[in-house]
Amino acid sequence: MTRPPLTGTSAGDTDTGPPANLWHNRDFTLLWSGQCLSDLGGALVELALPLLVLERTGSPAQAGLAGTAGLVTAMLCRLPAGVLADRCDRRRLMIACDVLRLAVYALLGCAVAAGAAGLPVILAAVVAGAAATAVFSTAEHAAVRNLVRTDQLTTAVARNEARTYGVALAGPPLGGLLFGAGRALPFFGNAVSFLLSLIAVLCIRRPLQRTGTGTPPAAAASAAEGLRFLLGHPFLRALLVIAVPLNTAFTGMVFAMTLALRRAGLPPVTVGLAGTIFAAGGLLGAFAAPALQRRLRMPVLITLLCWTTAVLMTVAALLSPGVLAAVPLAAAVFLGPTANAALFGHQAAVTPDHLQGRVVSVLLLAAGSAGALAPVLAGALLARWSPGTALLVFPLLVAVAAVTAGLSRGIRAMPA
């Protein structure tokens, strides 16, 4: 089915409009700041939820169920979220998601404060919040292309990467502090973060998508249209093949290293310090990403990053389970944001605006599913082999991504 003609302009299709300096881009800064706060609120709850369930039920299995429910809900909602992000007004969609999340976590905070937050109430809040977050994040990814210049897309993605790693550093300690001060505080804090995100979205002036005329195709046909475009585009096909092993390798390697250090008898504070080093490496890498991208052609950059990451992970595996293994792994994590910024920045540039949501949703579903399975894979490998042998599986996965990047016509054709 043909797409109806589009009217209006998009920041992703013209280099006039948004400021040349991304720091002076009011609308992108509003969106980025609002999501910094909402991500931080989510990190507070990510730590507090299992602690709350464990305290109320005494069951580690039920504590894990709350986290699993959120992950499964997010994955199930990812593809419908892509269709919604392309068929509906993205601003209204994001506002509705923030209102829902604000209400859900404010009510959950009240229930916790009143001592009425049983497992069914907690699971209902987790499922509703995860569904709204899946829709919001997909719409946000699709909207960025309309807020920044085409030549700023990789820098914008790198800045979002910095947001992720910064929250990983600050969120858990703050969540633990609030939970210790009052069981309901992390949930009220999350509700406040969504209120601030809502205000930020309301203040954005530029359109978040191009406007279309005519009747859009049915939902199933719309989803199929996005998948056909992705599989028919050489770069996007390569990105799909590269993103899955890379995400599996990074998530699985960090998780396996954490388990290996603990099993080696290192105290929890040392294991926690290693996790902080990994997050700090990613944060620094996100700030360094634009400079690295300016110095190397995209195809060379992607291939070099993949092979360097494979080597660093191999060194980390050979040094495990010693604490020194955290150093090369942190260096590998440092390179991750540059690869993500280059790949997903180019994805935003080559995907038409009316397909952004659907293409992004497929990529995020594939990478997210791989990341969700990585801890299970890591645990199974460590149960069968020694850490030094088990961890070598993850650099092999990165090597698969490196070979794909080197052979792919879509990667080799990436412009400077």
Secondary structure as UniProt FT lines:
FT   STRAND          6..7
FT   TURN            11..13
FT   HELIX           22..24
FT   HELIX           26..57
FT   HELIX           60..87
FT   HELIX           90..113
FT   TURN            114..115
FT   HELIX           119..144
FT   TURN            145..147
FT   HELIX           150..152
FT   HELIX           153..181
FT   TURN            183..184
FT   HELIX           185..203
FT   STRAND          211..212
FT   HELIX           219..232
FT   HELIX           234..263
FT   TURN            264..265
FT   HELIX           268..295
FT   HELIX           298..319
FT   TURN            320..321
FT   HELIX           323..325
FT   HELIX           326..350
FT   HELIX           353..355
FT   HELIX           356..384
FT   HELIX           387..390
FT   TURN            391..392
FT   HELIX           393..407
FT   HELIX           409..412
//
